[in-house]
Amino acid sequence: MKLSRAVTEYVALKQSMGMCFRSEAGVLKSYCRALGDLDIRDVDPDAVQAYIAGKGVITAYWHQKFKVLDRFYRFAIGRGHVDSSPLPKTIPKCPEPPAPHIYTEKELRQLLSATNLLETPRSPLQAATFRTLLLTLYGTGLRISEALSLTLADVDLKESLIVVRHSKFFKTRLVPIGPRLTAELQSYAKRRQRMPCPTGKDSTFFATRSGKTLTYTRARKIFSILRDFIADYGKNGARSRPRIHDLRHSFAVHRLEAWYREGADVQRLLPQLSTYLGHVDVSGTQRYLTMTPELLQEANRRFENYMLRRWEHV
């Protein structure tokens, strides 16, 4: 059986089970392109190793590709398409993920101001699109993939509500938004509706000048330009540079800081934050709660107040 046919069969099976399987299918299609249209039994282990290794240093993507291919070959062996897996036997240690960058209020203002430079006669909506996208990511904690998948119908401005349908765990959730963000989205929506809407209300909310979906690749490219206006991060290497995903981390940390300042019951509110962010449980949220000097200061103040109250009753 041809490798491409086995991959098609496997992807169809997974999707028939209700799985989205988009990123995994992308890896498998890339794998087929790299190895060519050959019989699955003729796959050279060295070619597989070269595909997984890619170019440069080992990253988390090495392990992502390995896991996808490992599951595929388990399926292929079970169906009798191949006798054994050509995957490498030695698995390198997965590198530690880069520490998230928690944006300061000053940096956020600088990012937003920098979007003004994106407006051009050929792309009259580009500046507003990226300004509103950044505000949405920071104001809601949405994943960038979730924000870029939003349609005009998903943004209910009358109810101040965003409907997230393309979540990481394939579950639809409702994200309430505050009056300030609602006003920003209303302003952008009026301009967006004057641009092409190829599929009506199902057209993407954040779009290019032609009304097409704003891609993740494009969003990352533009963000890297905006990032240069807040600091020079090039000296310490690419892995130390702030990412667009760090806006989600910043949302979570700043929300926690605000709760501490308000004297709220943080432990009771954490499950609500997890639901808002689209996590299955609190453990998924905990890795977003990076300790910052501001957060540590608020936590210390809370502890000091607690101890003072205890001493008063001794």
PATOR-625773 format. One line per 5 residues: number of its first residue (from 1); their letters; for each residue x, y, z of N, C-alpha, C, O. Coordinates in pm, whole numbers, plus 50000, padded with zeros to 5 digits. Layout:
<drenpas>
NUM) a) X Y Z X Y Z X Y Z X Y Z | ...
</drenpas>
This chain:
<drenpas>
1) mklsr) 50084 49880 50000 50000 50000 50000 50087 50125 50000 50190 50130 50068 | 50046 50225 49923 50118 50350 49920 50109 50420 50055 50007 50413 50125 | 50218 50488 50091 50222 50560 50218 50109 50663 50225 50041 50675 50327 | 50088 50737 50117 49985 50842 50115 49846 50783 50136 49762 50845 50202 | 49821 50665 50083 49690 50601 50099 49668 50558 50244 49558 50572 50298
6) avtey) 49773 50505 50305 49762 50464 50445 49736 50585 50535 49658 50577 50630 | 49802 50696 50504 49781 50819 50582 49638 50868 50566 49573 50906 50663 | 49588 50867 50442 49450 50910 50416 49350 50824 50492 49253 50875 50548 | 49375 50695 50495 49288 50601 50566 49289 50630 50716 49185 50627 50782 | 49407 50657 50769 49423 50683 50912 49355 50814 50952 49285 50819 51054
11) valkq) 49376 50918 50874 49316 51049 50904 49163 51039 50897 49093 51093 50983 | 49112 50969 50796 48967 50952 50782 48909 50880 50902 48801 50914 50950 | 48981 50779 50952 48935 50704 51069 48924 50795 51191 48823 50795 51261 | 49028 50873 51215 49030 50961 51332 48919 51066 51324 48852 51093 51424 | 48900 51124 51207 48798 51226 51193 48657 51168 51200 48564 51236 51242
16) smgmc) 48641 51041 51159 48510 50976 51170 48473 50951 51316 48357 50928 51348 | 48573 50954 51404 48551 50935 51547 48520 51066 51618 48506 51070 51740 | 48509 51174 51539 48474 51304 51595 48593 51389 51633 48576 51497 51690 | 48713 51344 51602 48832 51421 51634 48857 51526 51526 48833 51502 51407 | 48904 51644 51569 48937 51750 51473 49056 51707 51387 49048 51708 51264
21) frsea) 49165 51668 51452 49281 51606 51388 49345 51693 51280 49405 51641 51186 | 49334 51826 51293 49391 51915 51192 49543 51919 51196 49609 51898 51094 | 49599 51946 51314 49744 51958 51324 49812 51825 51295 49917 51821 51231 | 49753 51715 51344 49810 51582 51319 49808 51550 51170 49905 51496 51116 | 49697 51583 51104 49687 51559 50960 49791 51641 50885 49846 51596 50785
26) gvlks) 49817 51762 50934 49920 51847 50872 50058 51784 50880 50134 51787 50784 | 50090 51726 50996 50219 51659 51013 50230 51539 50919 50334 51519 50856 | 50124 51461 50908 50127 51341 50825 50137 51375 50676 50206 51307 50600 | 50068 51481 50635 50077 51524 50495 50218 51575 50463 50272 51550 50356 | 50275 51648 50559 50413 51695 50542 50510 51577 50533 50605 51580 50456
31) ycral) 50484 51475 50613 50565 51353 50613 50560 51285 50476 50663 51242 50424 | 50441 51276 50418 50425 51214 50286 50500 51293 50179 50564 51235 50092 | 50492 51426 50186 50562 51509 50087 50713 51492 50098 50783 51488 49997 | 50761 51480 50222 50906 51468 50243 50961 51335 50194 51071 51329 50140 | 50884 51227 50212 50933 51094 50176 50897 51054 50033 50962 50967 49975
36) gdldi) 50795 51117 49976 50758 51084 49839 50648 50979 49834 50610 50921 49935 | 50597 50956 49714 50486 50862 49693 50540 50721 49676 50546 50668 49565 | 50581 50659 49788 50638 50526 49785 50553 50428 49865 50463 50469 49938 | 50583 50302 49852 50511 50201 49929 50549 50214 50076 50664 50242 50108 | 50451 50194 50165 50476 50212 50308 50584 50117 50359 50650 50147 50459
41) rdvdp) 50602 50001 50293 50703 49906 50336 50844 49943 50290 50943 49886 50335 | 50852 50041 50200 50982 50081 50146 51038 50205 50214 51139 50260 50170 | 50974 50249 50319 51019 50369 50389 51155 50345 50453 51175 50246 50524 | 51250 50437 50427 51386 50426 50481 51391 50492 50619 51358 50610 50633 | 51434 50417 50723 51443 50475 50858 51528 50601 50864 51500 50692 50942
46) davqa) 51634 50608 50780 51718 50728 50779 51640 50850 50728 51660 50961 50776 | 51551 50827 50630 51469 50936 50578 51368 50982 50683 51337 51101 50693 | 51318 50887 50762 51225 50922 50870 51296 51005 50975 51244 51105 51023 | 51418 50961 51011 51499 51034 51108 51525 51177 51061 51517 51272 51139 | 51558 51191 50931 51586 51323 50875 51463 51412 50879 51473 51532 50906
51) yiagk) 51345 51352 50852 51222 51432 50854 51192 51482 50995 51159 51599 51015 | 51203 51392 51093 51172 51431 51231 51271 51533 51282 51233 51629 51350 | 51399 51514 51251 51504 51603 51302 51493 51742 51244 51518 51841 51313 | 51455 51751 51114 51447 51882 51051 51583 51949 51046 51686 51883 51035 | 51582 52081 51054 51707 52158 51051 51723 52234 51183 51625 52279 51243
56) gvita) 51845 52248 51226 51872 52323 51348 51862 52236 51472 51870 52113 51465 | 51844 52302 51587 51842 52233 51715 51710 52160 51735 51610 52188 51668 | 51712 52066 51829 51591 51991 51861 51494 52080 51939 51533 52145 52037 | 51370 52083 51896 51267 52161 51963 51152 52068 52003 51157 51948 51978 | 51049 52126 52064 50932 52047 52103 50862 51990 51981 50789 51891 51991
61) ywhqk) 50884 52052 51864 50820 52003 51742 50874 51865 51704 50802 51786 51642 | 50998 51834 51741 51055 51700 51718 50965 51597 51785 50926 51497 51724 | 50933 51622 51910 50850 51527 51986 50707 51524 51935 50643 51418 51937 | 50655 51637 51889 50520 51639 51833 50513 51550 51709 50420 51470 51695 | 50610 51565 51618 50613 51482 51497 50629 51335 51532 50564 51248 51473
66) fkvld) 50716 51306 51628 50739 51167 51667 50611 51104 51721 50578 50991 51684 | 50539 51174 51806 50416 51119 51865 50310 51092 51758 50243 50989 51761 | 50296 51185 51663 50198 51167 51556 50233 51045 51472 50147 50963 51441 | 50361 51034 51434 50404 50922 51351 50399 50789 51428 50368 50685 51370 | 50428 50794 51556 50424 50672 51637 50281 50615 51640 50262 50494 51628
71) rfyrf) 50182 50703 51657 50042 50657 51657 50002 50606 51518 49929 50508 51506 | 50051 50674 51415 50018 50630 51279 50072 50490 51252 50003 50407 51195 | 50196 50465 51293 50256 50334 51266 50195 50224 51354 50194 50108 51314 | 50146 50259 51471 50073 50160 51550 49947 50117 51474 49912 49999 51470 | 49880 50215 51414 49763 50186 51332 49801 50101 51211 49734 50002 51180
76) aigrg) 49910 50141 51142 49951 50070 51021 49991 49926 51050 49961 49837 50971 | 50059 49903 51163 50097 49767 51201 49973 49685 51235 49961 49568 51198 | 49879 49748 51307 49756 49679 51343 49673 49638 51223 49605 49536 51225 | 49679 49720 51117 49603 49689 50996 49682 49598 50900 49631 49558 50795 | 49804 49565 50936 49884 49477 50852 49946 49547 50732 49991 49480 50639
81) hvdss) 49950 49681 50731 50009 49755 50620 50162 49748 50623 50228 49762 50520 | 50217 49727 50743 50363 49723 50760 50392 49635 50882 50309 49622 50972 | 50511 49576 50883 50544 49482 50991 50603 49550 51114 50583 49504 51227 | 50675 49661 51093 50740 49728 51206 50748 49877 51179 50727 49924 51067 | 50780 49951 51284 50789 50096 51272 50931 50139 51236 51027 50087 51293
86) plpkt) 50946 50234 51142 51080 50283 51105 51126 50401 51191 51227 50464 51160 | 51052 50431 51296 51086 50547 51379 51214 50522 51458 51245 50408 51490 | 51288 50627 51491 51413 50611 51568 51385 50554 51706 51282 50583 51767 | 51478 50474 51755 51461 50410 51886 51507 50501 52000 51459 50489 52113 | 51599 50592 51970 51651 50683 52071 51575 50814 52064 51572 50880 51960
91) ipkcp) 51515 50853 52174 51435 50976 52178 51507 51080 52263 51529 51057 52382 | 51545 51192 52205 51616 51295 52282 51524 51362 52383 51402 51360 52368 | 51583 51421 52485 51505 51489 52587 51440 51614 52528 51502 51690 52454 | 51315 51632 52564 51242 51750 52514 51294 51874 52585 51301 51875 52708 | 51330 51979 52512 51382 52101 52575 51275 52170 52658 51156 52159 52631
96) eppap) 51320 52241 52760 51228 52317 52843 51163 52428 52761 51231 52495 52683 | 51032 52447 52776 50966 52555 52702 51018 52691 52749 51055 52704 52865 | 51020 52790 52662 51067 52923 52703 50976 52982 52809 50854 52962 52806 | 51035 53055 52902 50955 53119 53006 50866 53226 52943 50912 53304 52860 | 50739 53229 52981 50650 53330 52922 50690 53471 52962 50743 53494 53070
101) hiyte) 50663 53564 52874 50690 53705 52902 50559 53769 52948 50460 53769 52875 | 50559 53822 53069 50440 53890 53121 50453 54038 53087 50537 54108 53142 | 50369 54084 52996 50379 54221 52950 50339 54320 53060 50244 54297 53135 | 50413 54430 53067 50375 54538 53157 50272 54626 53087 50253 54615 52966 | 50206 54711 53164 50108 54802 53104 50176 54894 53002 50118 54927 52898
106) kelrq) 50298 54936 53032 50372 55021 52939 50398 54949 52808 50381 55008 52701 | 50439 54823 52815 50466 54746 52694 50339 54725 52612 50342 54730 52489 | 50229 54700 52680 50102 54682 52609 50062 54808 52536 50015 54803 52422 | 50080 54923 52602 50048 55051 52536 50138 55074 52416 50093 55125 52313 | 50265 55036 52427 50359 55052 52316 50321 54963 52198 50329 55005 52082
111) llsat) 50279 54840 52227 50234 54749 52121 50113 54807 52047 50108 54804 51924 | 50017 54857 52123 49897 54913 52063 49929 55037 51980 49873 55057 51872 | 50018 55121 52032 50056 55241 51957 50127 55206 51827 50109 55274 51726 | 50206 55101 51830 50281 55061 51711 50191 55015 51598 50231 55018 51481 | 50068 54971 51629 49978 54924 51523 49939 55037 51428 49898 55010 51315
116) nllet) 49951 55163 51472 49918 55276 51383 50007 55278 51259 49967 55329 51155 | 50126 55222 51271 50220 55222 51159 50181 55122 51051 50239 55122 50942 | 50084 55037 51080 50045 54933 50984 49944 54983 50881 49920 54917 50780 | 49885 55098 50905 49781 55147 50815 49842 55201 50686 49931 55287 50689 | 49794 55150 50575 49842 55193 50443 49720 55208 50351 49614 55152 50379
121) prspl) 49733 55284 50242 49621 55298 50147 49574 55163 50092 49456 55145 50065 | 49667 55068 50074 49631 54938 50020 49566 54848 50124 49488 54759 50089 | 49597 54871 50251 49540 54789 50358 49480 54881 50465 49538 54896 50573 | 49366 54942 50435 49309 55041 50527 49262 54984 50660 49246 55059 50756 | 49239 54853 50668 49188 54793 50791 49297 54725 50873 49271 54679 50984
126) qaatf) 49420 54716 50820 49523 54636 50885 49557 54687 51024 49571 54608 51117 | 49572 54819 51040 49606 54875 51172 49497 54845 51273 49525 54802 51385 | 49372 54869 51234 49259 54844 51325 49245 54696 51356 49212 54659 51469 | 49271 54611 51257 49260 54467 51278 49358 54420 51385 49319 54346 51475 | 49483 54461 51374 49583 54413 51470 49568 54479 51606 49594 54417 51708
131) rtlll) 49526 54605 51608 49500 54668 51738 49388 54593 51810 49400 54560 51929 | 49280 54565 51739 49166 54497 51800 49200 54353 51836 49155 54301 51938 | 49281 54288 51753 49323 54151 51783 49404 54146 51911 49381 54060 51996 | 49500 54239 51928 49581 54242 52049 49494 54269 52172 49512 54207 52277 | 49401 54362 52159 49311 54393 52271 49225 54272 52307 49200 54246 52425
136) tlygt) 49181 54199 52206 49099 54080 52230 49179 53971 52298 49131 53907 52392 | 49300 53948 52252 49384 53844 52312 49416 53876 52458 49411 53787 52544 | 49449 54002 52485 49482 54039 52623 49357 54052 52710 49359 54017 52828 | 49248 54100 52652 49127 54124 52729 49045 53999 52759 48960 54001 52848 | 49068 53892 52685 48991 53769 52704 49077 53647 52736 49027 53548 52788
141) glris) 49207 53654 52705 49292 53537 52725 49270 53429 52621 49310 53315 52642 | 49205 53462 52509 49184 53362 52404 49317 53314 52348 49415 53389 52346 | 49320 53190 52303 49433 53142 52225 49430 53213 52090 49322 53249 52042 | 49546 53234 52028 49550 53303 51900 49471 53226 51796 49406 53287 51711 | 49475 53093 51800 49399 53013 51704 49249 53034 51722 49175 53036 51624
146) ealsl) 49204 53049 51847 49064 53072 51874 49019 53208 51822 48912 53221 51762 | 49102 53309 51844 49067 53445 51800 49060 53453 51648 48969 53516 51593 | 49155 53389 51579 49158 53396 51433 49045 53314 51370 49012 53334 51253 | 48987 53222 51446 48877 53140 51394 48740 53204 51416 48640 53154 51365 | 48734 53314 51489 48606 53378 51517 48542 53429 51388 48609 53481 51300
151) tladv) 48412 53413 51380 48335 53467 51268 48257 53589 51316 48250 53617 51436 | 48198 53660 51222 48115 53774 51258 48000 53731 51348 47961 53804 51439 | 47945 53612 51324 47834 53562 51405 47878 53524 51546 47796 53524 51638 | 48006 53493 51565 48056 53450 51695 48073 53566 51793 48080 53544 51914 | 48080 53687 51742 48102 53805 51827 47968 53875 51847 47925 53955 51764
156) dlkes) 47903 53845 51959 47771 53899 51990 47789 54026 52074 47802 54020 52196 | 47790 54140 52007 47819 54265 52076 47700 54316 52156 47719 54391 52253 | 47580 54278 52119 47463 54318 52196 47464 54255 52334 47424 54318 52432 | 47511 54131 52341 47517 54059 52468 47655 54065 52532 47677 54007 52639 | 47751 54135 52467 47889 54141 52517 47943 54000 52542 47988 53966 52651
161) livvr) 47935 53920 52436 47968 53779 52447 48041 53730 52322 48004 53764 52210 | 48144 53650 52344 48216 53586 52233 48193 53436 52243 48208 53377 52350 | 48157 53375 52131 48135 53230 52126 48259 53167 52063 48289 53192 51947 | 48328 53086 52141 48449 53018 52092 48410 52877 52051 48376 52793 52135 | 48416 52850 51921 48373 52718 51870 48491 52628 51836 48478 52506 51839
166) hskff) 48606 52686 51805 48721 52606 51760 48825 52603 51872 48936 52653 51854 | 48789 52546 51985 48879 52544 52099 48976 52426 52090 48959 52336 52007 | 49075 52430 52175 49179 52326 52175 49120 52189 52207 49166 52088 52155 | 49017 52186 52293 48960 52059 52336 48825 52033 52270 48746 51952 52319 | 48798 52102 52157 48682 52076 52072 48549 52100 52145 48449 52036 52113
171) ktrlv) 48548 52191 52242 48426 52223 52313 48395 52372 52295 48483 52457 52307 | 48269 52401 52265 48228 52540 52251 48214 52602 52390 48161 52539 52482 | 48260 52726 52405 48243 52795 52533 48204 52941 52507 48232 52996 52401 | 48141 53002 52606 48099 53141 52599 48196 53225 52681 48227 53191 52795 | 48244 53335 52623 48340 53422 52689 48278 53561 52704 48273 53637 52607
176) pigpr) 48230 53596 52825 48177 53732 52846 48290 53835 52839 48403 53806 52878 | 48258 53954 52790 48359 54060 52779 48306 54187 52844 48185 54208 52853 | 48399 54271 52888 48362 54394 52957 48321 54505 52862 48335 54491 52740 | 48270 54616 52917 48221 54727 52833 48329 54793 52748 48301 54834 52635 | 48451 54805 52800 48556 54871 52722 48595 54788 52600 48611 54842 52490
181) ltael) 48611 54658 52619 48646 54573 52504 48528 54565 52408 48547 54561 52286 | 48407 54562 52461 48289 54560 52374 48286 54682 52284 48256 54672 52165 | 48318 54798 52341 48320 54921 52262 48426 54916 52152 48403 54962 52041 | 48542 54860 52186 48650 54847 52086 48606 54754 51973 48630 54782 51856 | 48543 54644 52009 48498 54548 51908 48385 54605 51822 48377 54577 51703
186) qsyak) 48299 54684 51883 48192 54749 51806 48249 54844 51702 48204 54847 51587 | 48349 54921 51742 48413 55015 51650 48478 54941 51533 48467 54983 51418 | 48546 54832 51565 48611 54754 51459 48509 54685 51371 48526 54678 51249 | 48402 54633 51431 48300 54559 51356 48235 54646 51248 48204 54598 51139 | 48214 54773 51280 48154 54864 51182 48243 54878 51059 48194 54879 50946
191) rrqrm) 48373 54888 51082 48468 54898 50969 48481 54764 50898 48493 54758 50775 | 48480 54656 50976 48494 54523 50916 48379 54491 50821 48400 54429 50717 | 48259 54532 50857 48142 54500 50776 48138 54577 50644 48062 54542 50553 | 48221 54681 50634 48231 54753 50507 48330 54685 50412 48336 54718 50294 | 48406 54590 50465 48499 54513 50384 48428 54388 50331 48318 54356 50376
196) pcptg) 48489 54317 50235 48424 54197 50179 48393 54092 50287 48474 54067 50376 | 48276 54033 50277 48233 53925 50366 48193 53807 50277 48074 53789 50250 | 48289 53728 50232 48263 53622 50132 48154 53523 50171 48081 53474 50085 | 48141 53494 50301 48041 53396 50344 47942 53456 50442 47891 53386 50529 | 47914 53585 50429 47817 53652 50514 47859 53652 50660 47974 53683 50692
201) kdstf) 47767 53617 50749 47795 53617 50893 47899 53511 50932 47955 53516 51041 | 47923 53416 50842 48024 53314 50870 48164 53358 50828 48261 53283 50844 | 48176 53479 50774 48308 53532 50738 48387 53560 50866 48329 53592 50969 | 48518 53549 50859 48600 53567 50978 48597 53712 51027 48592 53806 50948 | 48599 53725 51158 48593 53858 51221 48722 53934 51195 48719 54051 51156
206) fatrs) 48835 53870 51218 48966 53931 51190 49009 53885 51051 49040 53768 51029 | 49010 53979 50957 49029 53940 50817 49130 54030 50746 49168 54135 50796 | 49171 53984 50629 49256 54064 50542 49169 54161 50463 49046 54161 50478 | 49230 54244 50382 49154 54344 50306 49056 54281 50207 48959 54344 50166 | 49083 54155 50169 48993 54086 50075 48882 54011 50148 48797 53948 50085
211) gktlt) 48882 54018 50282 48780 53949 50360 48816 53806 50394 48737 53736 50457 | 48935 53763 50354 48977 53626 50383 49031 53616 50525 49061 53716 50590 | 49043 53492 50572 49090 53467 50708 49232 53516 50728 49320 53492 50645 | 49255 53585 50838 49389 53624 50876 49460 53501 50931 49416 53443 51030 | 49569 53461 50867 49636 53337 50906 49726 53357 51027 49767 53469 51058
216) ytrar) 49756 53246 51093 49847 53251 51209 49986 53296 51166 50052 53372 51236 | 50030 53248 51050 50162 53286 51000 50170 53437 50980 50269 53500 51017 | 50066 53494 50920 50062 53639 50898 50058 53715 51031 50126 53816 51048 | 49977 53666 51124 49966 53731 51254 50099 53731 51327 50137 53832 51387 | 50172 53620 51323 50303 53612 51389 50403 53706 51324 50483 53770 51392
221) kifsi) 50398 53714 51191 50491 53801 51119 50469 53947 51156 50565 54019 51184 | 50346 53990 51156 50316 54129 51191 50350 54155 51338 50402 54261 51372 | 50320 54057 51425 50350 54076 51567 50500 54093 51590 50541 54172 51675 | 50582 54019 51515 50727 54033 51531 50774 54174 51496 50872 54222 51551 | 50703 54239 51404 50735 54378 51369 50695 54471 51483 50771 54560 51522
226) lrdfi) 50576 54449 51537 50527 54533 51647 50614 54515 51772 50638 54611 51846 | 50660 54393 51794 50740 54363 51913 50868 54447 51918 50915 54480 52027 | 50924 54479 51803 51048 54556 51800 51030 54698 51855 51128 54766 51883 | 50905 54741 51870 50881 54876 51920 50875 54881 52072 50868 54990 52129 | 50878 54766 52139 50875 54769 52284 51013 54740 52344 51041 54781 52457
231) adygk) 51099 54670 52271 51234 54642 52321 51313 54567 52216 51256 54513 52121 | 51444 54565 52233 51529 54488 52143 51556 54354 52209 51639 54342 52299 | 51484 54251 52162 51498 54119 52221 51592 54029 52141 51607 53911 52174 | 51653 54081 52037 51733 53997 51950 51865 53951 52010 51922 53852 51964 | 51914 54021 52111 52047 53991 52163 52054 53856 52233 52159 53791 52231
236) ngars) 51946 53815 52295 51948 53692 52374 51897 53570 52298 51879 53464 52358 | 51875 53584 52167 51827 53471 52089 51676 53468 52078 51606 53530 52158 | 51628 53395 51976 51485 53396 51944 51400 53339 52056 51286 53382 52075 | 51454 53243 52132 51371 53178 52234 51340 53271 52350 51249 53242 52428 | 51413 53384 52365 51385 53475 52474 51290 53586 52434 51252 53669 52517
241) rprih) 51250 53589 52307 51163 53698 52261 51019 53676 52306 50970 53564 52304 | 50952 53782 52346 50809 53771 52380 50730 53720 52259 50760 53753 52145 | 50629 53640 52288 50547 53583 52182 50406 53641 52189 50365 53699 52290 | 50333 53624 52082 50194 53669 52083 50113 53587 52182 50017 53637 52240 | 50151 53460 52202 50082 53373 52298 50100 53423 52441 50019 53390 52528
246) dlrhs) 50205 53502 52466 50229 53551 52601 50123 53651 52646 50113 53681 52765 | 50043 53702 52553 49931 53788 52593 49830 53707 52675 49768 53761 52767 | 49816 53581 52644 49726 53492 52721 49782 53471 52862 49707 53475 52960 | 49913 53448 52872 49977 53435 53003 49959 53565 53083 49929 53562 53202 | 49977 53679 53016 49966 53808 53083 49825 53831 53137 49807 53882 53247
251) favhr) 49725 53793 53057 49587 53804 53102 49566 53728 53233 49508 53782 53327 | 49613 53604 53239 49592 53520 53357 49663 53578 53479 49605 53583 53588 | 49788 53620 53462 49865 53672 53576 49806 53805 53625 49792 53825 53745 | 49771 53894 53533 49716 54023 53572 49579 54007 53640 49544 54084 53729 | 49500 53906 53596 49372 53880 53660 49394 53834 53804 49322 53875 53895
256) leawy) 49495 53750 53824 49527 53700 53959 49573 53816 54047 49533 53825 54163 | 49659 53903 53994 49706 54019 54069 49588 54107 54112 49584 54153 54226 | 49494 54129 54021 49377 54213 54052 49294 54150 54163 49245 54222 54251 | 49277 54018 54161 49201 53951 54266 49268 53966 54402 49202 53988 54504 | 49400 53954 54404 49472 53972 54530 49453 54114 54582 49430 54134 54702
261) regad) 49462 54213 54493 49446 54353 54534 49305 54378 54587 49286 54458 54679 | 49206 54312 54529 49066 54330 54569 49031 54252 54695 48922 54268 54751 | 49124 54167 54740 49096 54086 54858 49002 53971 54831 48937 53921 54923 | 48994 53928 54706 48902 53821 54667 48954 53684 54712 49072 53668 54743 | 48864 53587 54714 48900 53450 54748 48957 53384 54622 48883 53330 54540
266) vqrll) 49089 53389 54609 49156 53344 54487 49134 53195 54461 49108 53155 54348 | 49143 53113 54565 49125 52969 54547 48986 52936 54495 48970 52843 54415 | 48885 53009 54539 48749 52985 54492 48732 53030 54347 48655 52971 54272 | 48806 53135 54308 48789 53192 54174 48874 53122 54068 48845 53135 53949 | 48976 53049 54109 49064 52984 54011 48989 52889 53917 49016 52891 53797
271) pqlst) 48895 52806 53966 48819 52722 53873 48742 52803 53769 48726 52761 53655 | 48693 52922 53810 48623 53008 53714 48719 53060 53607 48683 53069 53490 | 48841 53093 53648 48941 53137 53552 48975 53024 53455 48993 53048 53336 | 48983 52901 53505 49011 52786 53420 48903 52769 53314 48932 52745 53197 | 48777 52780 53357 48665 52768 53262 48671 52878 53159 48649 52854 53040
276) ylghv) 48699 53000 53203 48705 53115 53112 48813 53096 53007 48795 53132 52891 | 48927 53039 53049 49039 53018 52957 49021 52894 52869 49096 52874 52774 | 48920 52812 52900 48897 52694 52819 48980 52575 52860 49007 52487 52778 | 49024 52571 52986 49101 52457 53036 49008 52351 53093 48897 52380 53138 | 49055 52227 53090 48975 52116 53142 48967 52124 53294 48862 52095 53352
281) dvsgt) 49078 52163 53359 49079 52175 53505 49179 52281 53546 49244 52343 53461 | 49191 52303 53677 49278 52408 53730 49425 52382 53698 49502 52476 53681 | 49464 52255 53689 49605 52223 53662 49651 52281 53529 49767 52320 53514 | 49559 52288 53432 49595 52347 53304 49619 52496 53314 49695 52552 53235 | 49556 52561 53412 49570 52705 53430 49696 52738 53508 49755 52844 53488
286) qrylt) 49738 52650 53597 49849 52679 53686 49978 52712 53613 50057 52794 53661 | 50001 52650 53497 50125 52678 53425 50124 52817 53362 50227 52865 53316 | 50007 52881 53359 49998 53018 53309 50026 53121 53418 50048 53239 53388 | 50026 53077 53542 50038 53171 53653 50184 53188 53692 50227 53143 53798 | 50258 53254 53606 50399 53282 53631 50414 53380 53747 50342 53480 53754
291) mtpel) 50507 53351 53838 50529 53440 53950 50604 53565 53903 50713 53555 53847 | 50544 53679 53925 50606 53807 53890 50628 53885 54019 50567 53852 54121 | 50714 53988 54019 50733 54070 54140 50601 54128 54191 50579 54136 54312 | 50514 54169 54098 50385 54227 54138 50296 54124 54205 50231 54151 54306 | 50295 54004 54147 50212 53898 54203 50266 53854 54339 50189 53829 54431
296) lqean) 50398 53844 54351 50459 53806 54478 50430 53911 54585 50404 53877 54700 | 50436 54039 54547 50407 54147 54641 50264 54139 54694 50240 54156 54813 | 50168 54114 54602 50028 54104 54642 50005 53981 54731 49929 53988 54827 | 50071 53870 54697 50057 53748 54778 50116 53770 54918 50057 53727 55017 | 50231 53838 54926 50294 53867 55056 50204 53958 55139 50189 53939 55260
301) rrfen) 50145 54059 55073 50056 54149 55146 49936 54074 55201 49893 54099 55314 | 49882 53981 55121 49769 53901 55168 49811 53817 55290 49736 53808 55388 | 49930 53756 55284 49978 53672 55394 50001 53756 55520 49968 53713 55631 | 50059 53876 55503 50084 53964 55618 49954 54003 55687 49946 54002 55810 | 49852 54038 55608 49722 54074 55665 49661 53956 55740 49600 53973 55846
306) ymlrr) 49678 53837 55683 49625 53716 55747 49693 53694 55882 49626 53664 55980 | 49827 53708 55887 49901 53684 56010 49869 53790 56115 49864 53760 56235 | 49847 53915 56070 49812 54021 56166 49679 53991 56233 49663 54013 56353 | 49583 53942 56154 49454 53907 56211 49466 53792 56311 49396 53788 56412 | 49556 53697 56279 49576 53584 56370 49635 53632 56503 49594 53588 56610
311) wehv) 49734 53725 56493 49800 53774 56616 49704 53853 56702 49717 53855 56824 | 49608 53921 56638 49512 54000 56716 49426 53915 56806 49373 53963 56906 | 49412 53787 56771 49326 53699 56848 49405 53606 56940 49348 53516 57003 | 49537 53628 56948 49619 53545 57035 49612 53597 57179 49674 53541 57269
</drenpas>
